[in-house]
Amino acid sequence: FDLFFNKSIGFKGLERKIIVPSIGQLYHLPMLGTSGYAMTLARHKYHTNRLLKGMGFPVPFAYYFERKEQISKIHKYPVIVKPNAESDALGISERSVCYSFSEVEEKAEELIYDFNQPIIIEEFIPGEEWKVAVIGNNEKTKACGCVNTLKNGLSMNGTLQTREDILNNNLSYDIPQNTSLVTKALSMSEKIHSLLGLNDYSRCDFRIDETGKLYCMEVSTHPYISGKTSSFVMAAMQTFSNFNAVMKQIVDAALKRYR
């Protein structure tokens, strides 16, 4: 085989996405996508948040707790409470945004019980939610486009993406109108992709506060790309003409990395 396309997302646990890229490394298989290390790093939301902050990127303030009893007083609301190592909005509902300490305690206890893992409590940024598609490696890394997430056809302003929204296909995307802020989001995404050592393709998610400041919320090393309606593909098609051209660019990036 010339190239393996890693589509495995595992089942449970922080390390669930590490297995396939690790087997690829062990047997010298040319594997498209990010390494097991960087995949696991990005899966740990709190570690990613701390690392990006240390690199100088704007992120929401965040707390990490393994047990409900550890939660200390939070001085600024609202906050969002979510599992630390999940994706696809697992564990996130409308009740995930909390406005008081009692709400935080109730939601934290529920998540720790349901997911048997630590939680992350983050500052809730109420503005629009943007997603940026990045393709390439090292100096050839390119942020290809940015989309604004809509919920039931409306801006995400004041709300959030829940698991129910994904299952019920409530989400759609359009092109953001603030071109100067889009340029900033594209530049930040390229830097994040390179500094975290991601391979071939990734997606950076941002929220915008009331002052117009961008916050990096999450980095996806394994974004959904299996259809033309995915946020990654729709963003990437702002540079490449169609779905096949996007896929070809990702494959070409991996082939060049393996020389």
DRENTOR-538853 format. One record per residue: residue number from 1; residue in one letter; z, x, y of N, C-alpha, C in turn. Coordinates in nm, 3 decimals. Layout:
N
   k r    n_up  n_east n_north   ca_up ca_east ca_north    c_up  c_east c_north
 NUM A       Z       X       Y       Z       X        Y       Z       X       Y
...
//
This chain:
259
   k r    n_up  n_east n_north   ca_up ca_east ca_north    c_up  c_east c_north
   1 F   0.000   0.083  -0.119   0.000   0.000    0.000   0.000   0.088   0.125
   2 D  -0.073   0.045   0.228  -0.075   0.118    0.355   0.048   0.087   0.440
   3 L   0.097  -0.038   0.432   0.206  -0.079    0.519   0.275  -0.202   0.462
   4 F   0.408  -0.203   0.467   0.486  -0.319    0.428   0.536  -0.390   0.554
   5 F   0.518  -0.521   0.558   0.565  -0.601    0.670   0.701  -0.660   0.632
   6 N   0.805  -0.616   0.699   0.940  -0.659    0.665   0.967  -0.800   0.718
   7 K   0.975  -0.898   0.628   1.007  -1.035    0.667   1.144  -1.078   0.614
   8 S   1.218  -0.988   0.552   1.346  -1.023    0.493   1.453  -1.038   0.600
   9 I   1.528  -1.148   0.597   1.640  -1.166    0.690   1.774  -1.172   0.616
  10 G   1.771  -1.148   0.483   1.896  -1.146    0.408   1.960  -1.282   0.399
  11 F   2.090  -1.282   0.366   2.160  -1.410    0.347   2.284  -1.421   0.434
  12 K   2.382  -1.332   0.413   2.505  -1.340    0.490   2.554  -1.202   0.526
  13 G   2.634  -1.197   0.632   2.701  -1.073    0.667   2.628  -0.991   0.772
  14 L   2.702  -0.903   0.837   2.649  -0.820    0.944   2.533  -0.733   0.897
  15 E   2.538  -0.684   0.772   2.438  -0.589    0.722   2.323  -0.657   0.649
  16 R   2.308  -0.789   0.664   2.213  -0.860    0.578   2.067  -0.820   0.600
  17 K   2.035  -0.765   0.718   1.896  -0.727    0.744   1.868  -0.580   0.714
  18 I   1.968  -0.508   0.665   1.953  -0.364    0.646   1.885  -0.329   0.513
  19 I   1.885  -0.422   0.418   1.849  -0.389    0.280   1.704  -0.344   0.267
  20 V   1.611  -0.424   0.317   1.469  -0.391    0.300   1.429  -0.263   0.372
  21 P   1.462  -0.244   0.501   1.426  -0.117    0.564   1.494   0.004   0.500
  22 S   1.613  -0.016   0.443   1.681   0.096    0.376   1.611   0.134   0.247
  23 I   1.567   0.034   0.172   1.490   0.061    0.050   1.359   0.131   0.087
  24 G   1.297   0.086   0.196   1.175   0.151    0.242   1.197   0.297   0.275
  25 Q   1.309   0.328   0.340   1.340   0.467    0.373   1.368   0.548   0.247
  26 L   1.443   0.488   0.154   1.481   0.559    0.031   1.358   0.599  -0.050
  27 Y   1.258   0.510  -0.058   1.140   0.534   -0.140   1.018   0.575  -0.057
  28 H   1.040   0.612   0.069   0.931   0.660    0.155   0.818   0.559   0.166
  29 L   0.855   0.433   0.182   0.755   0.327    0.197   0.730   0.305   0.346
  30 P   0.606   0.295   0.387   0.575   0.271    0.528   0.610   0.127   0.567
  31 M   0.724   0.109   0.633   0.778  -0.024    0.660   0.762  -0.060   0.807
  32 L   0.692  -0.169   0.834   0.676  -0.215    0.971   0.809  -0.271   1.020
  33 G   0.847  -0.236   1.144   0.967  -0.291    1.204   1.078  -0.189   1.222
  34 T   1.187  -0.235   1.276   1.299  -0.151    1.314   1.378  -0.102   1.194
  35 S   1.444   0.012   1.210   1.526   0.071    1.105   1.647  -0.016   1.074
  36 G   1.706   0.008   0.956   1.825  -0.066    0.916   1.940  -0.046   1.013
  37 Y   1.954   0.076   1.064   2.063   0.104    1.158   2.049   0.018   1.284
  38 A   1.931   0.024   1.348   1.913  -0.048    1.474   1.917  -0.199   1.454
  39 M   1.869  -0.247   1.338   1.878  -0.390    1.308   2.022  -0.436   1.302
  40 T   2.108  -0.355   1.236   2.248  -0.393    1.222   2.321  -0.382   1.356
  41 L   2.286  -0.279   1.434   2.345  -0.266    1.567   2.315  -0.389   1.652
  42 A   2.191  -0.433   1.655   2.152  -0.548    1.736   2.212  -0.678   1.682
  43 R   2.242  -0.682   1.552   2.304  -0.800    1.494   2.449  -0.816   1.542
  44 H   2.516  -0.703   1.574   2.654  -0.706    1.623   2.648  -0.730   1.774
  45 K   2.662  -0.856   1.815   2.641  -0.894    1.954   2.732  -0.817   2.049
  46 Y   2.858  -0.797   2.011   2.951  -0.731    2.102   2.916  -0.584   2.119
  47 H   2.882  -0.515   2.011   2.844  -0.374    2.022   2.719  -0.358   2.108
  48 T   2.622  -0.447   2.090   2.501  -0.441    2.172   2.535  -0.462   2.319
  49 N   2.621  -0.559   2.346   2.663  -0.586    2.483   2.728  -0.463   2.547
  50 R   2.820  -0.400   2.473   2.890  -0.283    2.526   2.796  -0.164   2.546
  51 L   2.705  -0.145   2.452   2.612  -0.033    2.461   2.517  -0.050   2.579
  52 L   2.463  -0.169   2.596   2.372  -0.195    2.708   2.445  -0.179   2.842
  53 K   2.570  -0.225   2.848   2.647  -0.208    2.971   2.666  -0.060   3.002
  54 G   2.697   0.020   2.898   2.714   0.164    2.917   2.587   0.233   2.961
  55 M   2.471   0.175   2.926   2.342   0.231    2.966   2.300   0.185   3.106
  56 G   2.381   0.097   3.165   2.353   0.054    3.302   2.279  -0.077   3.315
  57 F   2.262  -0.151   3.205   2.193  -0.280    3.212   2.292  -0.392   3.244
  58 P   2.251  -0.492   3.321   2.341  -0.604    3.350   2.357  -0.695   3.229
  59 V   2.483  -0.717   3.189   2.515  -0.804    3.076   2.633  -0.892   3.118
  60 P   2.652  -1.006   3.053   2.771  -1.087    3.084   2.897  -1.018   3.033
  61 F   3.012  -1.046   3.098   3.135  -0.991    3.042   3.159  -1.054   2.906
  62 A   3.223  -0.979   2.816   3.237  -1.025    2.678   3.369  -0.979   2.618
  63 Y   3.423  -1.062   2.530   3.544  -1.029    2.455   3.515  -1.048   2.306
  64 Y   3.583  -0.970   2.224   3.560  -0.971    2.079   3.693  -0.995   2.010
  65 F   3.698  -1.096   1.923   3.823  -1.130    1.855   3.797  -1.158   1.707
  66 E   3.888  -1.108   1.624   3.878  -1.133    1.480   3.961  -1.253   1.437
  67 R   4.065  -1.285   1.516   4.152  -1.398    1.484   4.182  -1.477   1.611
  68 K   4.207  -1.605   1.594   4.237  -1.690    1.709   4.362  -1.642   1.784
  69 E   4.459  -1.589   1.709   4.585  -1.546    1.769   4.567  -1.428   1.865
  70 Q   4.456  -1.356   1.853   4.432  -1.239    1.939   4.379  -1.279   2.077
  71 I   4.332  -1.400   2.091   4.267  -1.440    2.216   4.367  -1.441   2.330
  72 S   4.338  -1.365   2.431   4.425  -1.358    2.548   4.369  -1.445   2.660
  73 K   4.440  -1.450   2.769   4.400  -1.535    2.881   4.265  -1.490   2.937
  74 I   4.178  -1.585   2.961   4.046  -1.557    3.018   4.049  -1.601   3.165
  75 H   4.004  -1.513   3.252   4.025  -1.536    3.395   3.907  -1.601   3.465
  76 K   3.795  -1.618   3.395   3.679  -1.679    3.460   3.609  -1.772   3.363
  77 Y   3.580  -1.891   3.407   3.509  -1.990    3.326   3.385  -2.038   3.404
  78 P   3.285  -2.095   3.332   3.281  -2.122    3.189   3.245  -1.999   3.106
  79 V   3.277  -2.008   2.977   3.240  -1.906    2.879   3.172  -1.973   2.762
  80 I   3.100  -1.894   2.684   3.038  -1.945    2.561   3.102  -1.873   2.443
  81 V   3.139  -1.950   2.341   3.205  -1.898    2.221   3.108  -1.909   2.105
  82 K   3.081  -1.797   2.037   2.983  -1.801    1.928   3.017  -1.697   1.822
  83 P   2.963  -1.713   1.700   2.983  -1.610    1.597   2.923  -1.478   1.643
  84 N   2.986  -1.368   1.604   2.943  -1.238    1.654   2.817  -1.185   1.587
  85 A   2.787  -1.229   1.465   2.679  -1.163    1.390   2.577  -1.262   1.335
  86 E   2.554  -1.373   1.405   2.455  -1.470    1.359   2.335  -1.471   1.454
  87 S   2.231  -1.542   1.413   2.110  -1.557    1.496   2.059  -1.700   1.480
  88 D   1.947  -1.731   1.546   1.888  -1.864    1.540   1.986  -1.973   1.581
  89 A   2.075  -1.939   1.675   2.171  -2.035    1.733   2.268  -2.092   1.629
  90 L   2.289  -2.024   1.518   2.387  -2.069    1.420   2.526  -2.069   1.483
  91 G   2.596  -2.179   1.467   2.730  -2.191    1.522   2.734  -2.234   1.667
  92 I   2.619  -2.255   1.729   2.615  -2.291    1.871   2.580  -2.439   1.887
  93 S   2.667  -2.509   1.960   2.646  -2.650    1.991   2.677  -2.670   2.139
  94 E   2.665  -2.794   2.186   2.697  -2.823    2.325   2.844  -2.791   2.355
  95 R   2.929  -2.797   2.252   3.071  -2.768    2.269   3.101  -2.619   2.275
  96 S   2.999  -2.536   2.259   3.021  -2.391    2.262   3.052  -2.340   2.402
  97 V   3.010  -2.414   2.505   3.044  -2.377    2.642   3.180  -2.437   2.674
  98 C   3.275  -2.350   2.708   3.414  -2.393    2.726   3.457  -2.371   2.872
  99 Y   3.539  -2.465   2.920   3.583  -2.463    3.059   3.735  -2.446   3.072
 100 S   3.804  -2.429   2.960   3.949  -2.411    2.963   3.992  -2.329   2.841
 101 F   4.114  -2.277   2.847   4.164  -2.196    2.737   4.182  -2.279   2.610
 102 S   4.224  -2.403   2.626   4.242  -2.488    2.507   4.109  -2.514   2.437
 103 E   4.002  -2.531   2.514   3.870  -2.549    2.454   3.826  -2.423   2.381
 104 V   3.853  -2.307   2.441   3.819  -2.179    2.377   3.892  -2.166   2.244
 105 E   4.023  -2.193   2.243   4.101  -2.181    2.120   4.048  -2.273   2.010
 106 E   4.017  -2.396   2.048   3.968  -2.493    1.949   3.834  -2.450   1.889
 107 K   3.741  -2.407   1.975   3.610  -2.365    1.926   3.620  -2.237   1.846
 108 A   3.703  -2.142   1.889   3.719  -2.015    1.817   3.774  -2.037   1.678
 109 E   3.875  -2.123   1.666   3.933  -2.151    1.535   3.829  -2.213   1.442
 110 E   3.750  -2.302   1.494   3.644  -2.367    1.414   3.542  -2.265   1.364
 111 L   3.497  -2.174   1.452   3.394  -2.077    1.414   3.446  -1.973   1.316
 112 I   3.567  -1.924   1.340   3.624  -1.823    1.250   3.640  -1.882   1.110
 113 Y   3.677  -2.009   1.102   3.692  -2.075    0.972   3.555  -2.097   0.907
 114 D   3.458  -2.147   0.985   3.327  -2.183    0.928   3.246  -2.061   0.887
 115 F   3.252  -1.952   0.965   3.164  -1.839    0.943   3.236  -1.717   0.885
 116 N   3.368  -1.721   0.881   3.446  -1.611    0.822   3.405  -1.476   0.880
 117 Q   3.396  -1.470   1.013   3.359  -1.348    1.083   3.418  -1.353   1.223
 118 P   3.425  -1.238   1.292   3.475  -1.237    1.430   3.388  -1.321   1.523
 119 I   3.443  -1.350   1.639   3.370  -1.425    1.740   3.353  -1.339   1.865
 120 I   3.254  -1.376   1.944   3.236  -1.315    2.075   3.246  -1.425   2.180
 121 I   3.323  -1.398   2.284   3.337  -1.491    2.396   3.271  -1.425   2.516
 122 E   3.166  -1.488   2.568   3.087  -1.431    2.676   3.089  -1.520   2.799
 123 E   3.075  -1.456   2.913   3.051  -1.530    3.036   2.926  -1.616   3.019
 124 F   2.934  -1.743   3.058   2.817  -1.831    3.047   2.735  -1.822   3.175
 125 I   2.612  -1.775   3.161   2.519  -1.765    3.274   2.437  -1.894   3.274
 126 P   2.450  -1.979   3.376   2.396  -2.115    3.366   2.247  -2.130   3.396
 127 G   2.178  -2.026   3.442   2.041  -2.043    3.488   1.936  -2.045   3.378
 128 E   1.812  -2.020   3.416   1.700  -2.024    3.321   1.717  -1.919   3.212
 129 E   1.653  -1.943   3.097   1.657  -1.847    2.986   1.516  -1.796   2.960
 130 W   1.496  -1.666   2.975   1.366  -1.603    2.957   1.365  -1.518   2.831
 131 K   1.246  -1.511   2.770   1.228  -1.428    2.650   1.107  -1.338   2.673
 132 V   1.126  -1.209   2.645   1.022  -1.109    2.669   0.978  -1.048   2.537
 133 A   0.847  -1.043   2.513   0.791  -0.982    2.392   0.757  -0.835   2.420
 134 V   0.803  -0.747   2.332   0.778  -0.604    2.346   0.710  -0.553   2.219
 135 I   0.604  -0.472   2.237   0.531  -0.414    2.124   0.512  -0.265   2.151
 136 G   0.530  -0.183   2.046   0.501  -0.040    2.061   0.619   0.048   2.025
 137 N   0.601   0.178   2.050   0.702   0.277    2.019   0.699   0.388   2.124
 138 N   0.818   0.436   2.160   0.832   0.549    2.251   0.753   0.527   2.380
 139 E   0.669   0.624   2.419   0.597   0.612    2.546   0.487   0.506   2.541
 140 K   0.453   0.457   2.422   0.351   0.353    2.408   0.412   0.212   2.408
 141 T   0.541   0.203   2.434   0.607   0.071    2.438   0.556  -0.011   2.556
 142 K   0.525  -0.138   2.530   0.475  -0.225    2.636   0.536  -0.364   2.624
 143 A   0.596  -0.412   2.733   0.640  -0.551    2.742   0.517  -0.636   2.774
 144 C   0.480  -0.726   2.683   0.350  -0.793    2.691   0.352  -0.924   2.768
 145 G   0.470  -0.981   2.788   0.475  -1.108    2.859   0.613  -1.168   2.852
 146 C   0.633  -1.272   2.932   0.764  -1.336    2.946   0.746  -1.487   2.950
 147 V   0.831  -1.560   2.878   0.827  -1.706    2.883   0.963  -1.761   2.924
 148 N   0.961  -1.876   2.988   1.081  -1.948    3.027   1.106  -2.059   2.925
 149 T   1.228  -2.065   2.871   1.261  -2.164    2.768   1.289  -2.300   2.830
 150 L   1.227  -2.403   2.775   1.250  -2.541    2.818   1.318  -2.619   2.706
 151 K   1.407  -2.707   2.744   1.477  -2.792    2.647   1.439  -2.937   2.676
 152 N   1.373  -2.999   2.581   1.319  -3.134    2.602   1.232  -3.139   2.727
 153 G   1.156  -3.031   2.748   1.063  -3.025    2.859   1.123  -2.987   2.993
 154 L   1.254  -2.962   2.997   1.322  -2.931    3.123   1.382  -2.790   3.119
 155 S   1.409  -2.735   3.236   1.470  -2.602    3.246   1.604  -2.598   3.173
 156 M   1.640  -2.480   3.123   1.769  -2.461    3.055   1.883  -2.449   3.155
 157 N   1.855  -2.465   3.282   1.957  -2.452    3.386   2.077  -2.540   3.357
 158 G   2.195  -2.479   3.337   2.318  -2.553    3.313   2.342  -2.591   3.169
 159 T   2.247  -2.562   3.080   2.267  -2.595    2.939   2.236  -2.473   2.854
 160 L   2.225  -2.489   2.723   2.203  -2.377    2.633   2.122  -2.421   2.512
 161 Q   2.073  -2.322   2.439   1.995  -2.348    2.317   2.091  -2.362   2.200
 162 T   2.088  -2.477   2.134   2.178  -2.503    2.021   2.101  -2.499   1.890
 163 R   2.176  -2.498   1.781   2.114  -2.503    1.648   2.035  -2.633   1.631
 164 E   2.090  -2.740   1.683   2.023  -2.871    1.673   1.889  -2.870   1.747
 165 D   1.884  -2.800   1.860   1.758  -2.792    1.935   1.648  -2.725   1.852
 166 I   1.686  -2.620   1.777   1.589  -2.550    1.692   1.542  -2.641   1.579
 167 L   1.637  -2.706   1.512   1.603  -2.790    1.397   1.521  -2.912   1.437
 168 N   1.544  -2.962   1.559   1.474  -3.082    1.606   1.352  -3.052   1.692
 169 N   1.315  -2.924   1.700   1.198  -2.882    1.778   1.205  -2.930   1.924
 170 N   1.323  -2.914   1.984   1.342  -2.955    2.123   1.295  -2.851   2.224
 171 L   1.260  -2.731   2.175   1.233  -2.620    2.265   1.083  -2.601   2.286
 172 S   1.047  -2.567   2.408   0.910  -2.530    2.441   0.917  -2.422   2.548
 173 Y   0.801  -2.371   2.588   0.801  -2.254    2.676   0.691  -2.266   2.781
 174 D   0.720  -2.216   2.901   0.617  -2.203    3.002   0.629  -2.066   3.068
 175 I   0.541  -2.036   3.160   0.539  -1.905    3.226   0.626  -1.910   3.351
 176 P   0.723  -1.820   3.365   0.808  -1.819    3.485   0.724  -1.796   3.611
 177 Q   0.770  -1.853   3.723   0.694  -1.846    3.847   0.737  -1.730   3.937
 178 N   0.858  -1.678   3.915   0.908  -1.569    4.000   0.851  -1.437   3.951
 179 T   0.736  -1.396   4.005   0.664  -1.280    3.952   0.741  -1.149   3.971
 180 S   0.813  -1.135   4.080   0.888  -1.011    4.102   1.001  -0.997   4.001
 181 L   1.067  -1.109   3.968   1.174  -1.106    3.868   1.118  -1.085   3.728
 182 V   1.000  -1.142   3.701   0.934  -1.118    3.572   0.904  -0.970   3.555
 183 T   0.851  -0.907   3.660   0.822  -0.763    3.654   0.948  -0.684   3.620
 184 K   1.061  -0.723   3.678   1.188  -0.656    3.649   1.230  -0.677   3.505
 185 A   1.213  -0.801   3.454   1.249  -0.831    3.315   1.163  -0.752   3.218
 186 L   1.034  -0.738   3.247   0.944  -0.662    3.161   0.986  -0.515   3.157
 187 S   1.016  -0.458   3.273   1.057  -0.318    3.280   1.187  -0.293   3.205
 188 M   1.285  -0.382   3.224   1.413  -0.368    3.154   1.393  -0.377   3.003
 189 S   1.307  -0.467   2.959   1.285  -0.487    2.815   1.224  -0.363   2.751
 190 E   1.129  -0.301   2.818   1.069  -0.177    2.765   1.175  -0.069   2.751
 191 K   1.260  -0.055   2.850   1.364   0.048    2.845   1.464   0.021   2.734
 192 I   1.504  -0.105   2.720   1.600  -0.142    2.616   1.541  -0.116   2.477
 193 H   1.417  -0.155   2.457   1.349  -0.131    2.329   1.352   0.017   2.292
 194 S   1.320   0.102   2.389   1.314   0.246    2.363   1.452   0.307   2.346
 195 L   1.546   0.272   2.434   1.680   0.333    2.430   1.759   0.293   2.306
 196 L   1.734   0.172   2.253   1.802   0.131    2.129   1.730   0.182   2.005
 197 G   1.617   0.248   2.023   1.544   0.303    1.910   1.478   0.199   1.823
 198 L   1.426   0.091   1.885   1.361  -0.014    1.807   1.217   0.024   1.777
 199 N   1.164  -0.029   1.667   1.030   0.007    1.622   0.935  -0.112   1.628
 200 D   0.815  -0.086   1.678   0.698  -0.172    1.661   0.700  -0.302   1.743
 201 Y   0.805  -0.383   1.733   0.812  -0.505    1.813   0.957  -0.552   1.824
 202 S   0.987  -0.619   1.934   1.120  -0.676    1.953   1.110  -0.783   2.061
 203 R   1.222  -0.853   2.081   1.227  -0.953    2.187   1.359  -0.939   2.262
 204 C   1.352  -0.940   2.396   1.471  -0.936    2.479   1.492  -1.073   2.543
 205 D   1.615  -1.123   2.537   1.647  -1.253    2.595   1.734  -1.234   2.719
 206 F   1.699  -1.305   2.826   1.770  -1.295    2.953   1.813  -1.432   3.001
 207 R   1.922  -1.435   3.079   1.959  -1.552    3.159   1.965  -1.509   3.304
 208 I   1.945  -1.605   3.394   1.941  -1.577    3.538   2.052  -1.657   3.606
 209 D   2.135  -1.587   3.686   2.242  -1.659    3.755   2.194  -1.720   3.885
 210 E   2.286  -1.782   3.958   2.248  -1.856    4.079   2.199  -1.765   4.191
 211 T   2.228  -1.635   4.183   2.181  -1.541    4.285   2.045  -1.480   4.250
 212 G   1.993  -1.513   4.131   1.866  -1.456    4.087   1.882  -1.325   4.012
 213 K   2.003  -1.294   3.967   2.027  -1.171    3.892   2.000  -1.194   3.743
 214 L   1.929  -1.098   3.681   1.900  -1.104    3.538   2.014  -1.046   3.456
 215 Y   2.047  -1.113   3.346   2.146  -1.062    3.251   2.081  -1.056   3.113
 216 C   2.091  -0.942   3.048   2.040  -0.932    2.910   2.143  -0.993   2.816
 217 M   2.102  -1.096   2.745   2.193  -1.170    2.658   2.189  -1.120   2.514
 218 E   2.070  -1.085   2.469   2.056  -1.050    2.327   1.926  -0.975   2.306
 219 V   1.923  -0.893   2.201   1.802  -0.821    2.162   1.771  -0.859   2.018
 220 S   1.651  -0.907   1.994   1.612  -0.946    1.859   1.518  -0.841   1.799
 221 T   1.560  -0.780   1.690   1.476  -0.682    1.620   1.388  -0.749   1.515
 222 H   1.407  -0.877   1.495   1.338  -0.950    1.388   1.296  -1.087   1.441
 223 P   1.229  -1.091   1.558   1.198  -1.222    1.618   1.099  -1.301   1.534
 224 Y   1.109  -1.432   1.544   1.019  -1.521    1.471   0.877  -1.506   1.528
 225 I   0.783  -1.471   1.442   0.645  -1.450    1.488   0.544  -1.520   1.398
 226 S   0.590  -1.618   1.320   0.503  -1.676    1.217   0.417  -1.792   1.265
 227 G   0.410  -1.812   1.394   0.326  -1.920    1.444   0.295  -1.904   1.591
 228 K   0.191  -1.971   1.635   0.147  -1.960    1.773   0.247  -2.020   1.872
 229 T   0.341  -2.102   1.823   0.436  -2.165    1.912   0.566  -2.086   1.925
 230 S   0.576  -1.972   1.858   0.698  -1.891    1.872   0.703  -1.832   2.012
 231 S   0.824  -1.814   2.064   0.840  -1.760    2.199   0.780  -1.620   2.208
 232 F   0.797  -1.540   2.103   0.742  -1.404    2.104   0.591  -1.407   2.115
 233 V   0.526  -1.486   2.031   0.380  -1.491    2.030   0.326  -1.547   2.161
 234 M   0.390  -1.651   2.213   0.343  -1.710    2.339   0.356  -1.611   2.454
 235 A   0.465  -1.532   2.453   0.481  -1.430    2.556   0.378  -1.319   2.539
 236 A   0.358  -1.274   2.415   0.265  -1.163    2.389   0.121  -1.202   2.420
 237 M   0.086  -1.330   2.405  -0.051  -1.374    2.432  -0.083  -1.377   2.582
 238 Q   0.014  -1.343   2.666  -0.018  -1.322    2.807  -0.092  -1.190   2.827
 239 T  -0.082  -1.101   2.728  -0.156  -0.975    2.731  -0.271  -0.975   2.632
 240 F  -0.248  -1.031   2.513  -0.350  -1.031    2.408  -0.406  -1.172   2.390
 241 S  -0.533  -1.181   2.357  -0.606  -1.306    2.371  -0.566  -1.415   2.273
 242 N  -0.520  -1.379   2.153  -0.489  -1.480    2.054  -0.387  -1.427   1.953
 243 F  -0.347  -1.513   1.859  -0.245  -1.479    1.761  -0.284  -1.356   1.679
 244 N  -0.409  -1.353   1.632  -0.454  -1.239    1.550  -0.446  -1.108   1.627
 245 A  -0.480  -1.112   1.756  -0.475  -0.991    1.839  -0.332  -0.941   1.854
 246 V  -0.236  -1.034   1.863  -0.095  -0.994    1.871  -0.052  -0.926   1.742
 247 M  -0.086  -0.987   1.628  -0.048  -0.928    1.499  -0.113  -0.791   1.479
 248 K  -0.239  -0.779   1.520  -0.309  -0.651    1.506  -0.240  -0.543   1.589
 249 Q  -0.194  -0.578   1.708  -0.128  -0.480    1.794   0.004  -0.432   1.731
 250 I   0.078  -0.523   1.669   0.203  -0.484    1.602   0.174  -0.391   1.486
 251 V   0.075  -0.427   1.404   0.038  -0.343    1.289  -0.011  -0.206   1.335
 252 D  -0.094  -0.205   1.439  -0.144  -0.077    1.491  -0.030   0.012   1.539
 253 A   0.071  -0.049   1.602   0.186   0.028    1.650   0.259   0.095   1.533
 254 A   0.275   0.020   1.422   0.342   0.077    1.305   0.258   0.188   1.241
 255 L   0.126   0.166   1.231   0.039   0.267    1.170   0.040   0.397   1.252
 256 K   0.040   0.386   1.384   0.046   0.506    1.468   0.179   0.578   1.451
 257 R   0.286   0.502   1.434   0.419   0.564    1.415   0.421   0.645   1.285
 258 Y   0.350   0.598   1.182   0.343   0.671    1.055   0.229   0.772   1.052
 259 R   0.150   0.779   1.162   0.037   0.871    1.172  -0.060   0.853   1.055
//
